[in-house]
Amino acid sequence: MANEETPPPSPDLPADPVRIVPMVGGPQTLQPEMLQTVTPQLTYNGGPLLANVEVYTVFWGSAWSQGDLATLASDLNAFFQYIVASPLIDQLAEYTTQGYGIGQGTLAGTSTLTDTDPPSMVSDQQIQDLLTQRTGSGDLPAPDANRLYFVFTPPGVAVTLGADQSCVVFCGYHDQIGGNLFYAVMPYPDCSGCQTASGSVLDALTVVASHELCEAITDAIPAQGWYWFADANNQGEIGDLCVGQTKTVGAYTVQTEWSNAAGGCA
């Protein structure tokens, strides 16, 4: 999503960096044989990091205000409140750089947008427009250097990112607007490729959310923070290198993340 305020990627980095959570086994999942022959090494490319992340959840649509979805929204907020100050974030300290000391964060707030429902097919541009309009009007808090908006869409809504579609290619993604508004998109896991072995919708969402949370912290503008690029088919952020591998932190199921220090997923 390059724009005039976002510096272009280095010539050594991809023009279209990986920023999605691919469906497990999907076309954009890194191939295990590559990881067996080449040890990834994330390198820092000078972009911003979210040193003390301030998560703000946005539940788009009236469906989130009632029944099981209202309970799920509450459970997701409890997850974020715990996870941003958990050992999952502590392990990211190895990616601290001059000017960005990565530490624990906060759940800064939440909004359920009941005055508008997303269409059955919603584009990333429409999500960007929503965030730009609502932060501009004061319905949502203004961006700052650490704020990360998590946008959740309800069941039955497909999200498109360019030519790719949720539950066809990806389960979630993160990006930025203007180099200063950072966001992640969390489609409802309506398909088996975005679910976990437990069958729990909450587990499915916390796995994807942890992936995007850690990537946004360490690579807020995709490929301009910490990124690995071996070739066009073998590249990615801290979460891309560990897709499909999970662990339990507290009461929650999350994805493991790549550790340069450990030389593997941790």
C-alpha positions as CSV (number, residue, x, y, z in Angstrom):
1,M,0.0,0.0,0.0
2,A,2.7,2.4,-0.9
3,N,1.8,6.1,-1.0
4,E,3.6,9.5,-1.2
5,E,4.2,9.5,2.5
6,T,5.7,6.0,2.7
7,P,9.3,5.6,1.6
8,P,9.8,3.0,-1.1
9,P,11.3,-0.3,-0.1
10,S,15.0,-0.9,-0.5
11,P,16.0,-2.4,-3.8
12,D,17.0,-5.5,-1.9
13,L,13.5,-5.9,-0.5
14,P,10.3,-7.1,-2.2
15,A,8.0,-4.5,-3.8
16,D,5.0,-6.5,-2.6
17,P,6.0,-7.8,0.9
18,V,4.1,-10.7,2.6
19,R,1.8,-9.1,5.2
20,I,-0.9,-11.8,5.5
21,V,-1.6,-14.8,7.6
22,P,-1.9,-17.5,4.9
23,M,-4.4,-20.3,5.2
24,V,-2.4,-23.3,6.5
25,G,-1.1,-25.2,3.5
26,G,-2.3,-22.4,1.2
27,P,-0.4,-21.0,-1.8
28,Q,1.5,-18.4,0.2
29,T,2.6,-20.6,3.0
30,L,6.4,-20.8,3.2
31,Q,7.7,-24.2,2.0
32,P,9.2,-26.4,4.8
33,E,12.1,-27.6,2.6
34,M,13.4,-24.1,2.3
35,L,13.6,-23.6,6.0
36,Q,15.5,-26.9,6.3
37,T,18.2,-25.7,4.0
38,V,18.4,-21.9,4.8
39,T,18.1,-20.5,8.3
40,P,16.1,-17.3,8.1
41,Q,17.5,-14.2,9.6
42,L,15.3,-11.2,10.0
43,T,17.1,-7.9,9.3
44,Y,16.1,-4.4,10.3
45,N,15.4,-2.0,7.4
46,G,15.0,1.3,9.3
47,G,11.2,1.6,9.5
48,P,9.1,2.3,12.6
49,L,8.4,-0.3,15.3
50,L,5.5,-0.2,17.8
51,A,7.6,0.0,20.9
52,N,4.7,-0.2,23.4
53,V,1.8,-1.2,21.4
54,E,-1.6,0.3,22.1
55,V,-4.3,-2.1,20.7
56,Y,-7.6,-0.6,19.8
57,T,-10.3,-3.1,18.7
58,V,-13.0,-2.2,16.2
59,F,-15.9,-4.6,15.8
60,W,-17.6,-3.6,12.5
61,G,-21.3,-4.3,12.3
62,S,-24.4,-4.5,14.5
63,A,-24.0,-8.3,14.7
64,W,-21.2,-7.8,17.2
65,S,-23.5,-6.2,19.7
66,Q,-25.7,-9.2,20.5
67,G,-25.6,-12.9,21.4
68,D,-22.6,-15.1,20.9
69,L,-20.7,-12.4,18.9
70,A,-21.0,-9.9,21.7
71,T,-19.5,-12.6,24.0
72,L,-16.8,-13.3,21.5
73,A,-15.9,-9.6,21.3
74,S,-15.6,-9.4,25.1
75,D,-13.4,-12.5,25.1
76,L,-11.2,-11.0,22.4
77,N,-10.7,-7.8,24.4
78,A,-9.8,-9.9,27.4
79,F,-7.2,-11.7,25.2
80,F,-5.7,-8.5,24.1
81,Q,-5.6,-7.1,27.6
82,Y,-3.6,-10.1,28.7
83,I,-1.4,-10.8,25.7
84,V,0.0,-7.3,25.2
85,A,1.6,-7.5,28.7
86,S,2.6,-11.2,28.5
87,P,5.7,-13.3,27.8
88,L,4.7,-13.3,24.1
89,I,5.6,-9.6,23.9
90,D,8.6,-10.0,26.2
91,Q,10.3,-12.3,23.7
92,L,10.1,-9.5,21.1
93,A,12.7,-7.4,23.1
94,E,15.5,-9.0,21.0
95,Y,14.2,-6.9,18.1
96,T,14.8,-3.6,20.0
97,T,16.6,-1.0,18.0
98,Q,18.0,2.5,18.7
99,G,14.9,4.6,19.2
100,Y,12.5,1.7,19.6
101,G,12.8,-0.2,22.8
102,I,10.1,-2.9,22.5
103,G,8.2,-3.6,25.7
104,Q,4.8,-4.5,26.9
105,G,1.7,-2.6,25.7
106,T,-1.9,-1.9,26.6
107,L,-5.4,-2.5,25.4
108,A,-6.2,1.2,24.7
109,G,-9.9,0.7,24.1
110,T,-12.7,-0.8,21.9
111,S,-15.6,0.3,19.7
112,T,-18.5,-1.6,18.2
113,L,-19.7,0.2,15.1
114,T,-23.4,-0.6,15.1
115,D,-24.5,2.3,12.8
116,T,-23.1,0.6,9.7
117,D,-22.7,-3.0,8.6
118,P,-20.0,-4.1,6.2
119,P,-21.1,-5.5,2.8
120,S,-20.8,-9.2,2.1
121,M,-17.6,-8.5,0.2
122,V,-15.5,-5.7,1.7
123,S,-12.2,-4.5,0.2
124,D,-9.1,-3.3,2.0
125,Q,-9.7,0.1,0.5
126,Q,-13.1,0.2,2.2
127,I,-11.5,-0.7,5.5
128,Q,-8.9,2.0,5.1
129,D,-11.7,4.5,4.3
130,L,-13.6,3.4,7.4
131,L,-10.6,4.0,9.6
132,T,-9.6,7.3,8.0
133,Q,-13.2,8.6,8.3
134,R,-13.8,7.4,11.8
135,T,-10.5,8.6,13.2
136,G,-11.0,11.9,11.5
137,S,-14.5,12.4,12.9
138,G,-13.5,11.4,16.4
139,D,-15.6,8.2,16.5
140,L,-12.3,6.4,16.9
141,P,-9.2,7.8,18.6
142,A,-6.6,9.4,16.4
143,P,-3.5,7.4,15.3
144,D,-0.3,7.7,17.3
145,A,3.1,6.1,17.1
146,N,2.1,3.0,19.0
147,R,-1.6,2.6,18.2
148,L,-2.7,-0.5,16.3
149,Y,-6.3,-0.9,15.3
150,F,-7.7,-4.4,15.0
151,V,-10.7,-4.5,12.7
152,F,-13.0,-7.5,13.1
153,T,-15.7,-8.4,10.5
154,P,-18.7,-10.6,11.3
155,P,-19.5,-14.0,9.9
156,G,-20.5,-14.1,6.2
157,V,-18.3,-11.2,5.2
158,A,-15.4,-11.9,2.9
159,V,-12.4,-9.5,2.8
160,T,-10.4,-8.8,-0.3
161,L,-6.8,-7.6,-0.4
162,G,-5.9,-6.9,-4.0
163,A,-6.7,-10.0,-5.9
164,D,-6.7,-12.2,-2.7
165,Q,-9.7,-13.1,-0.6
166,S,-10.1,-14.2,3.0
167,C,-10.8,-17.9,3.4
168,V,-9.3,-18.5,-0.1
169,V,-5.8,-17.2,0.4
170,F,-5.5,-15.6,3.8
171,C,-6.9,-15.5,7.3
172,G,-5.9,-12.0,8.3
173,Y,-3.3,-9.2,7.5
174,H,-1.8,-6.0,8.7
175,D,-0.8,-2.8,6.9
176,Q,-0.6,1.0,7.3
177,I,-2.1,4.2,5.9
178,G,0.2,7.2,5.3
179,G,3.0,5.8,7.4
180,N,1.3,6.7,10.6
181,L,-2.0,4.7,10.9
182,F,-1.3,1.0,11.6
183,Y,-4.0,-1.6,11.4
184,A,-4.8,-5.3,11.2
185,V,-7.8,-7.0,9.7
186,M,-9.4,-10.0,11.2
187,P,-12.1,-11.7,9.0
188,Y,-14.3,-14.1,10.8
189,P,-12.9,-17.7,10.4
190,D,-15.7,-19.1,8.3
191,C,-13.5,-21.8,6.7
192,S,-11.6,-24.8,7.8
193,G,-8.3,-23.4,6.5
194,C,-8.5,-20.6,9.1
195,Q,-9.6,-22.7,12.1
196,T,-7.6,-24.6,14.7
197,A,-7.7,-28.3,15.8
198,S,-9.8,-27.3,18.8
199,G,-12.6,-26.1,16.7
200,S,-12.9,-22.9,18.9
201,V,-13.5,-19.7,17.0
202,L,-11.7,-17.8,19.8
203,D,-8.7,-20.0,19.4
204,A,-8.7,-19.4,15.6
205,L,-8.8,-15.7,16.1
206,T,-6.2,-15.5,18.9
207,V,-3.8,-17.5,16.7
208,V,-4.2,-15.1,13.8
209,A,-4.3,-12.0,16.0
210,S,-1.0,-13.0,17.8
211,H,0.6,-13.4,14.4
212,E,-0.5,-10.0,13.2
213,L,0.2,-8.3,16.6
214,C,3.8,-9.4,16.7
215,E,4.3,-8.6,13.0
216,A,2.9,-5.1,13.4
217,I,5.1,-4.5,16.4
218,T,8.3,-5.5,14.7
219,D,7.4,-4.5,11.1
220,A,4.8,-1.7,11.2
221,I,5.3,-0.8,7.6
222,P,5.7,-4.1,5.9
223,A,9.3,-4.9,4.9
224,Q,10.6,-1.7,6.4
225,G,11.0,-3.0,9.9
226,W,12.3,-6.6,10.7
227,Y,12.0,-8.7,7.5
228,W,13.6,-11.8,5.9
229,F,14.0,-11.9,2.1
230,A,15.8,-14.9,0.5
231,D,13.9,-14.8,-2.8
232,A,10.4,-14.0,-4.1
233,N,9.1,-17.3,-2.8
234,N,10.9,-17.3,0.5
235,Q,10.4,-14.1,2.5
236,G,8.4,-12.9,5.4
237,E,7.9,-11.3,8.7
238,I,8.3,-12.7,12.2
239,G,5.1,-14.6,12.1
240,D,5.2,-15.8,8.5
241,L,8.2,-18.1,9.3
242,C,6.1,-20.0,11.9
243,V,2.7,-20.4,10.4
244,G,0.8,-23.5,11.7
245,Q,2.9,-23.7,14.9
246,T,1.1,-22.8,18.1
247,K,1.7,-22.6,21.8
248,T,-0.3,-21.7,24.9
249,V,0.4,-18.5,26.7
250,G,-1.7,-18.1,29.8
251,A,-5.2,-19.3,28.9
252,Y,-4.8,-18.5,25.2
253,T,-3.6,-20.3,22.0
254,V,-1.2,-18.2,20.0
255,Q,1.2,-18.7,17.2
256,T,4.9,-19.1,17.8
257,E,7.1,-16.3,16.3
258,W,10.5,-16.4,14.7
259,S,13.5,-15.7,17.0
260,N,16.8,-14.7,15.5
261,A,18.5,-15.4,18.8
262,A,17.1,-19.0,19.0
263,G,17.3,-19.6,15.3
264,G,13.8,-21.0,15.2
265,C,10.2,-20.5,16.2
266,A,9.8,-19.7,19.9
